[in-house]
Amino acid sequence: MGKMIGFWGVLCLSLFSIQAHAFIFPVAPHTAITQPPTTPIFTRVHFELIDNRIFVNAMINGKGPYKLMFDSGASFAVSKILSDELGLKLGDPFPIGGVGQNQQQAWWTTVDTFQLGKLRMQNQQFLVTSLDPVKNAIGFKQWDGLIGFEVLNQFISRIEYDSKNLTLISPELFHDPGHGVSVPISLYQESTPLFEGAVDGLSGKFAIDTGDRSSLTLMRPFINQNDLNRKYAPAIEAMTGWGIGGPVPAALTRIHSMEFGESESVNEVVTRFPTLPGGFFDAKDLAGSIGGGILKHFNVTFDYPGHRMILERNKNYNSPDLYDRSGMWLVQSGKFFQVHSVIANGPAEQAGIQPGDVIVKINGRPTPSLFLPSVRERLKNPKLNLLTLTIARDNAQRLIFSLRLRNLL
């Protein structure tokens, strides 16, 4: 039987989620950090927030810097391309899966040194697998691997989504700021943080996945048990992300309130009801999972030793949870963007755009000069109402389409 990777298979590998994310990574045996407990660590590094995902620069075996996703739903992993570049020795291959329906090959390897800021770890086991399918589906320019549990389990990890800083602190150096909301957490499948929360008053256990680009995903058993399809009547069905295993379709709606205990919540949250049969979305011991779309409303401190998460509202709190207004899912195809799918009766389909169309220009700008995750963010902007696309169809014909964007949720 294949192993699952990261929590949501960086669904997205969250789409990296890409819109959801789910890896369910196998967790490697724990190895000690270079410094003994008497040498505490305090280090702060800047990160990029791309597609609601945290990317940091790190060194591996003295080389780099490499761009790694900081993913609470994953363990150490590197791409097969980077593994080959570094000449890492691989163990026997084994299959892994994610949130999609397919499997792919993976290996274990040992990394001599891993360095993030002042943190230096030795002899760490890393998973090796191809990240290219997710990388292209999301449009990342560089994505070399992931870090998660091995760091989170040993240090207090503070993510400042507003200033884009990640701070790692040895527990003995940590001083509780005394403000913010403390939410008790446990570990799901021994690696992914979990909290007791509620969706519009319906309580359950929710995973916390910084590698998931989406806001909230509910599990099918929780949806069925509470008759949520009837209650919310999801308005659209769309391809919502891409992870290890392939694309992830879902029905989409909004819930009124995602509640963290009794004293914190986020309102009007875009929520996915997965339609892909089988796999992680059928988990009976989870109500759902929250991702970067919710987490970025706070500065988040993960305190695994103290079994808690501290949420401090930041400048993003109460900003609208926006959703794509074009009705199409784009992937990177060489230098250009390609239409992977369109929403039934959405703006793209109504304008005549078809899956397989290659987008050459957007509003007159050649797509090779554009960054796909930034384009996705712009397609959520309620101030953008008209989009002009120059499309290559059947590898030759050039067509121009005008899309009148509108709110779909």
Buried (B, 14 or more C-beta within 10 A) or exposed (E): EBBBBBBBBBBBBBBBBBBBBBBBBBBBEEBEBBBEEEEBBBBBBEBEBBBBBBBBBBBBEEEBEBBBBBBBBBBBBBBBBBBEBBEBEBEEEBEBBBBBBEBBEBBBBBBEBBBBBEBBBBEBBBBBBBBEBBBBBBBBEEBBBBBBBBBBBBBBBBBBBBEBBBBBBBBEEBEEEEEBBBBEBEBBBEBBBBBBBBBBEBEBBBBBBBBBBBBBBBBBBBBEEBEBBEEBEBEBBBBBBBBBBBBBBBBBBBBEEBBBBEEBBBEBBBBBBBBBEEBBBEBEEBBBBBBBBBBBBBBBBBBBBBEBBBBBBBEEBEEEBBBBBBBBBBBBBEEBBBBBBBBEEBBBBBBEBEBEBBBBBBEEEEBEEBBBBEBBBBBBEEEBEEBEBBBBBEEEEEEEBEBEBEEBB
